[in-house]
Amino acid sequence: MLIATKAWSDFGAHIPLIRSFSLGANWPPQYPLFPGQPIRYHFLFYFLVGMLEKAGLRIDWALNIPSALGFFLLVYMVYKLGTFLFADKRVGMLAVLFFLFNGNLTFVRFFRQFPINFASLGQIMRNVHFVSFAPWGQGDISAFWSLNIYTNQRHLALAFGLALLVVYLFLKLETVSVRKQMFWAPVLAILLGIFPYFHQPTLLIVGICMGWYFLVFPRLRWFLLLTGILAGLLIAPQVFLLSQGPKLIAWYPGYLIHDALSIPRFFSYWWQNLGLHSVLYAIGFLVAPVWMKKALFPIFIIFAVANLFKFSPEVAASHKFFNFFLILGNILSAYALIRLFHRIRSMSSHWLIGVSAYWIIGLFLFFLTFSGIIDFFPIYNDPIGPLPDKPTNKMANWILHNTPPESIVLNSSFFYNPASLAGRKIFLGWPYFAWSAGYDTYKRMDQQKHVLEAPDTESLCLFLSRYNIDYILLEKPQSQQEFSPNVAVYQQSLPLLHEDTLNNTLYSLYGGKSFCTL
């Protein structure tokens, strides 16, 4: 496989999930990087990709086609909703432009690093690194506003596109008869019912919109009530499974600046991350007609909720709420600019005033999109890295053809493990992935260490049986310093099933619990 460098990390979780469905046996689904418990990660998009690969489509096509369709749906719905709300195609087109090219203040940081000169355009076009990448880089401007978030998290665009479609249908149905509304209730209930499996934060976002519309649109109340009840019946099983794990929702004001939160810091943070949009959102909302105010007010609730609570051990994961806030907020910015344009032109009939309107709007557009243009080129110029897959990866190929699809493999290394590429579950993948989904990775890593460093045959076989481990895959040299596998015990107690060398690493696959004899 060829994987872009900036997608390398996220795909380390997505590819094992896809392969667990296409090449493994993962139903009822478990997280293939933390087997033994019901899955807590929204898996449906990657299940669909896995089914496409299982049906014979090559994995790159199986992943990229749904990704492209999902991104198209998102862009189309941004345009459609903006056009519908304000009956103006220019609002829809500007909203799309603002979505594609974010309006934060990254360009300020860029020109601090690369002072403006005749080479500036070339520096922008050749750039391979994001200038702003908080919380993993310097400064306050977040990593989550560029298109990189959609190239990495392939399920996100389709989830947002479906959410915008639901919001659009809610608003569209506000003007029709109750009979037509009731026809759509079960359809939208089914669509809402897949969100816990497709993208859990989006369900909360749509739920906020539904609750607000129930309050402010009396004509929608019976429709929303019926839709909510039907959707609740579909959502309940997943909610029940999630309730069995740790409680992930917690009071956490300030998002990424929680530890240094103050009123000046809050306004400074969002001024840097929103740029001129922080002003235009407010202006657009104030000048919008009453019905449009009612339709778009939920974005401010979403913004407040994400600033007050966290919904995962990983605080940064709340960026999804802010991404959705930006998408709908951009419609308000677009409307504000259109209103400003007409206001300037109406001030005088003199041709100079008319020309100045275009220059002023053009200046606004420059500052609202320039950072997004700068952020585009690190994605466009991103180097590609090769990942040996079956059949080149002979260990993955052997595991695929010689082990049962439902097998659990104890791994001594985490990232792109050959067993994962073969669709088998590994005892613990890269801990960050499972930890952010709410799994107890600290306990699991301790268990992993006990098995890998088992002092004798009796302890080894006891651990293998207790943790339901079918095979053990060791690497030499050992790339993870956390473990020092007691290879002598494996060689004494278990059969060596297969060995292969890949990229100067020796992979050795040993038998597991079914091969143990005491």
C-alpha positions in Angstrom: 0.0 0.0 0.0 1.0 3.6 -0.5 -0.1 5.9 2.3 0.4 9.6 2.6 2.7 10.5 5.5 0.1 12.7 7.3 -2.4 9.8 7.1 0.1 7.2 8.4 -1.0 7.5 12.0 -4.8 7.4 11.6 -4.6 4.7 9.0 -2.8 2.6 11.6 -6.2 2.2 13.3 -8.4 2.3 10.2 -6.7 -0.4 8.2 -6.8 -3.1 10.9 -10.5 -2.2 11.4 -11.2 -2.6 7.7 -9.3 -5.9 7.5 -11.0 -7.3 10.5 -14.2 -7.3 8.4 -12.8 -8.1 5.0 -10.2 -10.8 5.9 -11.1 -11.7 9.5 -14.2 -12.7 11.4 -15.4 -9.8 13.4 -19.1 -10.1 14.1 -20.5 -9.1 16.6 -17.8 -6.5 16.1 -15.0 -6.0 18.6 -12.2 -3.4 18.3 -9.5 -5.4 16.5 -6.8 -3.5 18.5 -8.5 -4.3 21.8 -10.4 -7.6 21.5 -12.6 -9.2 24.1 -15.1 -6.4 24.7 -17.9 -5.0 22.5 -16.7 -2.3 20.2 -16.9 1.3 21.4 -15.7 2.9 18.2 -18.1 3.9 15.4 -17.2 1.2 12.9 -19.9 1.3 10.3 -18.1 3.2 7.6 -15.1 0.9 7.8 -17.4 -2.1 7.9 -18.8 -1.0 4.5 -15.2 -0.5 3.2 -14.4 -4.0 4.4 -17.4 -5.5 2.7 -16.3 -3.8 -0.6 -12.9 -5.4 -0.3 -14.4 -8.7 0.7 -16.5 -8.5 -2.5 -13.4 -8.2 -4.6 -12.6 -4.4 -4.8 -9.0 -3.6 -4.1 -8.6 -1.9 -0.7 -7.5 1.5 -2.0 -10.6 1.7 -4.2 -12.8 0.3 -1.5 -11.7 3.1 0.9 -11.2 6.0 -1.5 -14.5 5.7 -3.4 -16.8 6.0 -0.3 -14.5 8.7 1.0 -14.8 10.7 -2.2 -18.6 10.3 -2.3 -18.9 11.3 1.4 -16.8 14.4 0.8 -18.9 15.3 -2.2 -22.1 14.9 -0.2 -20.7 17.2 2.5 -19.7 19.9 0.0 -23.0 19.6 -1.8 -25.0 19.9 1.4 -23.0 22.9 2.5 -24.0 24.6 -0.8 -27.6 23.3 -0.7 -28.2 24.4 2.9 -26.7 27.9 2.4 -28.7 28.4 -0.8 -31.9 27.1 0.8 -31.7 29.2 4.0 -31.1 32.5 2.3 -32.5 31.8 -1.2 -29.2 33.0 -2.7 -26.7 30.7 -4.6 -23.9 33.1 -3.7 -24.3 32.3 -0.1 -24.0 28.6 -0.8 -21.0 29.1 -3.0 -19.2 31.3 -0.5 -20.0 28.8 2.3 -18.3 26.1 0.3 -15.3 28.3 -0.4 -15.0 29.0 3.4 -15.3 25.3 4.2 -12.5 24.3 1.7 -10.1 27.1 2.8 -10.3 27.9 6.6 -10.1 31.4 7.8 -7.9 31.2 10.9 -4.7 33.3 11.4 -2.2 30.7 10.3 -1.0 33.1 7.6 0.3 35.4 10.4 2.5 32.5 11.8 3.6 31.6 8.2 4.9 35.1 7.5 6.6 35.2 10.9 8.6 32.1 9.8 8.9 33.2 6.1 9.0 37.0 5.8 7.2 38.3 2.7 9.5 38.5 -0.4 9.4 37.6 -4.0 9.9 33.9 -3.1 6.8 33.8 -0.9 4.5 32.2 -3.4 7.0 29.5 -4.1 7.5 28.9 -0.4 3.7 28.5 0.0 3.4 26.1 -2.9 6.4 23.9 -1.9 5.5 23.8 1.8 5.2 20.2 3.3 4.6 21.1 6.9 1.6 22.6 8.7 2.6 26.0 10.2 -0.1 25.6 12.9 -0.6 22.2 14.5 -1.8 22.6 18.1 -2.0 20.8 20.4 1.0 18.9 19.0 2.7 22.0 17.6 3.5 25.4 18.9 0.9 28.1 19.3 -2.8 28.1 19.8 -4.1 27.5 16.3 -5.5 24.0 16.1 -4.6 21.2 13.7 -8.2 20.4 13.0 -9.4 23.2 10.7 -7.6 22.1 7.5 -8.7 19.5 5.0 -6.2 17.1 6.6 -8.9 16.1 9.1 -11.0 14.7 6.3 -8.2 12.9 4.4 -7.3 11.2 7.7 -10.7 10.5 9.3 -12.4 9.1 6.2 -15.7 8.5 7.9 -16.1 12.2 9.1 -17.1 13.8 5.8 -19.9 11.3 5.1 -21.1 11.6 8.7 -21.2 15.4 8.5 -22.9 15.2 5.0 -25.6 13.0 6.4 -26.1 15.3 9.4 -26.5 18.3 7.1 -28.9 16.4 5.0 -31.0 15.6 8.2 -30.9 19.3 9.3 -31.9 20.4 5.7 -34.8 18.0 5.7 -36.0 19.2 9.2 -36.0 22.8 7.9 -37.6 21.9 4.6 -40.4 19.9 6.3 -41.2 22.8 8.6 -43.2 24.3 5.7 -45.1 21.2 4.6 -48.2 19.5 5.9 -48.3 17.2 8.9 -49.1 14.2 6.6 -45.9 14.7 4.6 -43.9 15.1 7.7 -45.2 11.8 9.1 -44.2 10.1 5.9 -40.6 11.2 6.4 -40.5 10.4 10.2 -39.5 6.6 9.8 -37.0 7.4 7.0 -35.2 10.0 9.1 -35.5 7.7 12.2 -33.6 5.0 10.4 -31.0 7.4 9.2 -30.5 8.7 12.8 -30.5 5.1 14.1 -27.2 4.4 12.3 -25.3 7.4 13.7 -24.1 5.6 16.9 -22.5 3.0 14.7 -21.4 5.5 12.0 -20.2 8.6 14.0 -21.3 9.1 17.6 -20.6 12.8 18.1 -22.7 13.6 15.0 -25.7 12.0 16.8 -25.4 14.5 19.7 -25.0 17.4 17.2 -28.2 16.3 15.4 -29.9 15.8 18.8 -29.1 19.4 19.8 -30.7 20.6 16.5 -33.8 18.5 17.1 -34.2 19.7 20.6 -34.0 23.3 19.6 -36.3 22.9 16.6 -38.8 21.2 18.9 -38.8 24.4 21.0 -39.0 27.1 18.3 -40.9 25.4 15.4 -44.3 24.3 16.7 -45.2 22.8 13.3 -42.4 20.3 13.6 -43.1 19.1 17.2 -45.2 16.0 16.5 -42.9 15.0 13.6 -39.8 15.5 15.7 -41.4 13.6 18.6 -42.3 10.6 16.5 -38.9 10.6 14.7 -37.1 10.8 18.1 -39.1 7.9 19.5 -38.5 5.7 16.5 -34.8 6.6 16.3 -34.5 6.0 20.1 -35.6 2.4 19.6 -32.9 1.8 17.1 -30.2 3.7 19.1 -31.0 2.0 22.5 -28.9 -1.2 22.0 -25.7 0.8 21.2 -26.3 3.2 24.1 -26.7 0.2 26.4 -23.4 -1.2 25.3 -21.6 2.1 25.7 -23.1 2.5 29.2 -21.3 -0.7 30.3 -17.9 1.0 29.8 -16.4 4.0 31.6 -18.2 7.2 31.8 -16.6 9.4 29.1 -18.6 12.7 29.5 -17.0 15.1 32.0 -17.1 18.8 32.8 -14.1 20.3 31.2 -14.4 24.0 30.4 -12.0 25.6 27.9 -11.3 22.7 25.5 -7.6 22.7 24.7 -6.9 25.8 26.9 -8.6 24.2 30.0 -5.4 24.4 32.1 -4.9 28.1 31.4 -8.5 29.2 31.0 -9.4 32.9 31.5 -11.8 35.2 29.7 -9.0 37.0 27.8 -7.3 33.7 26.9 -10.6 32.3 25.7 -11.3 35.2 23.3 -7.6 35.3 22.1 -7.7 31.5 21.4 -10.9 31.7 19.3 -9.8 34.9 17.5 -6.7 33.0 16.4 -8.7 29.9 15.4 -11.6 31.7 13.7 -10.1 34.9 12.4 -12.6 37.3 10.8 -15.2 34.6 11.0 -15.5 35.2 14.7 -16.9 38.7 13.8 -18.8 37.7 10.7 -20.7 34.8 12.4 -22.1 37.3 14.9 -22.9 40.0 12.2 -24.5 37.4 9.9 -26.7 36.1 12.8 -27.8 39.6 13.8 -28.8 40.7 10.3 -30.4 37.4 9.3 -34.2 37.1 9.2 -35.9 35.6 12.3 -36.6 32.3 10.7 -32.9 31.9 9.7 -31.9 32.9 13.2 -34.1 30.0 14.6 -32.6 27.6 12.0 -28.9 28.4 12.7 -29.0 29.1 16.4 -28.1 25.5 17.4 -24.5 26.1 16.2 -24.0 28.4 19.2 -25.3 25.6 21.5 -22.9 23.2 19.9 -20.0 25.6 20.4 -20.9 26.1 24.0 -21.3 22.4 24.8 -17.9 21.5 23.2 -16.3 24.3 25.3 -17.8 23.1 28.5 -17.6 19.3 28.3 -15.3 16.6 27.0 -16.7 13.4 25.5 -13.6 11.3 25.4 -10.4 10.8 27.4 -8.8 12.6 24.5 -9.9 16.2 24.9 -8.8 17.1 21.3 -11.5 14.7 20.0 -14.1 17.3 20.6 -12.9 19.0 17.5 -15.8 17.4 15.6 -18.2 19.7 17.3 -16.2 22.7 16.4 -15.8 21.5 12.8 -19.6 21.3 12.5 -19.9 24.7 14.1 -17.6 26.1 11.5 -19.5 24.5 8.6 -22.8 26.1 9.6 -21.1 29.3 10.8 -19.6 29.8 7.4 -23.1 30.2 6.0 -23.6 33.1 8.3 -20.2 34.6 7.2 -21.3 34.2 3.6 -24.6 35.9 4.2 -22.9 38.8 6.1 -20.5 39.4 3.2 -23.4 39.4 0.6 -25.3 41.9 2.8 -22.2 44.1 3.2 -21.7 44.0 -0.6 -25.2 45.2 -1.3 -25.0 47.8 1.5 -21.9 49.4 0.0 -23.3 49.4 -3.5 -26.5 51.0 -2.3 -24.7 53.9 -0.6 -24.3 55.8 -3.8 -24.8 55.4 -7.5 -21.3 56.6 -8.3 -19.3 54.0 -10.2 -16.3 54.3 -7.8 -18.5 53.2 -4.9 -19.6 50.2 -6.9 -16.0 49.3 -7.8 -15.0 49.7 -4.1 -17.6 47.1 -3.1 -15.8 44.5 -5.1 -12.4 45.4 -3.7 -13.6 45.4 -0.1 -15.3 42.0 -0.5 -12.2 40.7 -2.3 -10.1 41.8 0.6 -12.4 40.0 3.0 -12.2 36.9 0.9 -8.4 37.0 0.9 -8.1 37.1 4.7 -10.9 34.5 5.1 -9.3 31.9 2.8 -5.5 32.6 2.7 -4.7 30.4 5.7 -6.7 27.5 4.1 -4.7 28.0 0.9 -1.4 27.8 2.9 -2.8 24.6 4.7 -3.7 23.0 1.4 -0.2 22.6 0.1 1.2 20.4 2.9 -1.5 18.0 2.0 -0.9 18.2 -1.7 2.8 17.9 -1.3 2.6 15.1 1.3 5.2 12.4 0.7 4.0 8.8 0.2 5.2 5.9 2.3 5.1 2.3 1.3 3.5 -0.3 3.5 4.2 -4.0 2.6 0.9 -5.8 2.3 -0.1 -9.3 1.3 1.5 -11.1 -0.5 4.7 -9.1 -0.3 4.4 -9.2 3.5 4.9 -12.9 3.8 4.1 -13.2 7.5 0.8 -11.4 7.0 0.1 -13.7 4.0 0.9 -16.8 6.0 -1.3 -15.7 8.9 -4.1 -15.0 6.5 -4.0 -18.5 4.9 -3.1 -20.6 7.9 -4.9 -19.2 10.9 -8.7 -19.1 11.7 -10.2 -15.7 10.8 -11.4 -15.2 14.4 -7.9 -15.6 15.9 -6.4 -13.3 18.6 -2.7 -12.8 18.2 -0.5 -11.6 21.1 1.8 -8.9 19.6 5.1 -7.5 20.7 4.9 -4.4 18.5 1.9 -2.2 17.8 1.8 -0.3 14.5 0.8 -2.0 11.2 1.3 -5.4 12.8 1.3 -8.2 10.2 -1.5 -10.0 12.0 -3.6 -6.8 11.7 -2.9 -6.6 8.0 -4.2 -10.2 7.8 -7.5 -9.2 9.5 -6.7 -10.9 12.8 -7.3 -9.2 16.1 -4.2 -8.3 18.1 -4.2 -8.3 21.9 -3.3 -4.6 22.1 -2.7 -2.2 19.2 -1.2 1.2 19.5 -2.5 2.2 23.0 -3.6 5.7 22.0 -6.3 4.4 19.6 -8.0 2.2 22.2 -7.4 4.6 25.1 -9.2 7.5 23.2 -12.2 5.2 22.6 -12.5 4.6 26.4 -10.7 1.2 26.8 -8.4 0.5 29.8 -5.2 0.2 27.9 -3.0 0.5 31.0 -4.5 -2.8 32.4 -4.2 -4.4 29.0 -0.6 -3.4 28.6 0.2 -4.8 32.0 -1.4 -8.1 30.9 0.6 -8.0 27.7 3.8 -7.6 29.6 2.9 -10.6 31.9 2.4 -12.9 28.9 5.4 -11.7 26.9 7.7 -12.0 29.9 6.3 -15.1 31.4 9.0 -16.8 33.5 8.1 -20.4 32.8 5.8 -22.7 30.8 3.2 -23.0 33.5 2.8 -19.2 33.8 2.8 -18.8 30.0 0.1 -21.4 29.3 -2.0 -20.0 32.2 -1.8 -16.5 30.7 -2.6 -17.7 27.2 -5.7 -19.5 28.4 -6.9 -16.7 30.6 -6.6 -14.0 27.9 -7.8 -16.3 25.1 -4.7 -15.9 23.0 -4.4 -18.1 20.0 -1.0 -17.1 18.6 2.1 -15.1 19.6 3.9 -13.0 17.1 7.4 -11.7 18.1 9.7 -9.4 16.3 13.5 -9.2 16.4 15.0 -6.7 16.9 12.3 -5.8 19.4 11.0 -2.3 18.4 9.0 -1.6 21.6 11.1 -1.0 24.6 8.2 -1.7 27.0 8.7 -5.4 26.7 11.5 -7.9 26.9 9.9 -11.2 25.6 11.2 -14.4 27.3 11.9 -16.1 24.0 13.5 -19.1 25.7 10.1 -20.0 27.3 8.3 -19.9 23.9 10.9 -22.0 22.2 10.6 -24.6 25.0 6.8 -24.6 25.3 5.2 -23.7 22.0 5.8 -24.7 18.4 7.4 -22.2 16.0 4.8 -22.1 13.2 6.4 -19.7 10.8 9.3 -17.2 10.4 9.9 -14.5 7.9 12.1 -11.4 7.5 10.6 -8.1 6.4 12.5 -4.7 6.4 15.4 -6.2 8.4 12.9 -7.4 11.1 12.5 -11.1 11.9 8.9 -12.1 12.6 8.4 -15.4 14.5 4.9 -16.8 15.0 4.4 -19.2 17.8 1.3 -21.3 18.8 -1.0 -20.1 21.5 -3.4 -21.6 24.1 -4.5 -24.6 22.0 -0.8 -25.6 21.6 -0.1 -25.5 25.3 0.8 -28.7 27.1 1.7 -28.7 30.8 
